[in-house]
Structure formats: C-alpha cells, structure tokens
C-alpha cells in the first residue's frame, strides 16, 4: 500500500481492478483540491463513468451530472456536465502533465473547470500551462492503464467509489 503522507489531501479511487491512490496538490491548486474533496465527500463521483479514454493520452471522468452510471446516465451527454457548484478558475503552475498526473478538464474557457478531470497515461507536455494539474497517482496506475478505451467506450468503466483517505477508517 502507498505511503500516505497527507490523508486529508489524498484521494482513493476504487476501480474494478483495484485502488488508485492520488496525492492532491493543495499548495499548487487549492481550489481544485477543495472541489475534488467536496465532491468525493458528497459521494458525487461514485459510479461515474470514464466517458473519454484515448489510448496513449488520457482517461477522462468526473461528469457528475450525466456520467453517474447508477443515476441518470447518458453516455451521449457524458462530458458536457458538471456539478451544481460554481466553476473553478484556472490554477496553472509549472507542474508538468506527466504520466499519472491529474488534470482539470474544462471547455475552451480556462476558468470553466468544475467536476471533470483526467489522468494522463503518459507525459503530455503539450498540455503544460494550459490545464490545471492538481494531483499525482502514487499507486495503482496499472488500474488506470486497464480502463476501457473509446470516445465514448462501448462498455465504459466507472469509478466505483471515490473517498478522501482521511475519511477511511
């Protein structure tokens, strides 16, 4: 098991193959970190599909409005929604979009991130300075690598549960 140095800023994502442990970066992107924890604690990310998974690029999820595979799921709309919270402004940094980094998904407006995020399958330096990086997979990247591919996938995988490590007994 990964050594969790800061349980309050660590996310545990349960996928079909096992747990993905993500260290959030509150010092780099405090608003994005807070939003992820807020939605995780509300159970909003549970059962949300990976609606856009591009081989050699990234896996995108987090559409809590249209992506919940147990409540109002619409694969054609997945990727167009967010939460009922206001959008989060960009928090760009010098942190690269490296393999396993967590990036904030958004529209063409840099300040339109809300609930969606992506995990990079490889180093995607062309995204640097254009999308907020606010976390890094520290264990379980093999489970991310196993997510079904497609835009959208024919049979999408889902985040079974998403928890803040500090809340797990």
Secondary structure, DSSP 8 states (H G I E B T S, - for coil): ----S-GGGEEEEEETTEEEEEEE-TTT-HHHHHHHHHHHHTTTTTTEE--EEETTTEEEE--TTT-BTTSS--TTTTTS---SS--B-----S----TTEEEE---SSTT-B-S-EEEESS--GGGTTTS-EEEEEEE-HHHHHTS--BTT-TT--EESEEEEGGG--
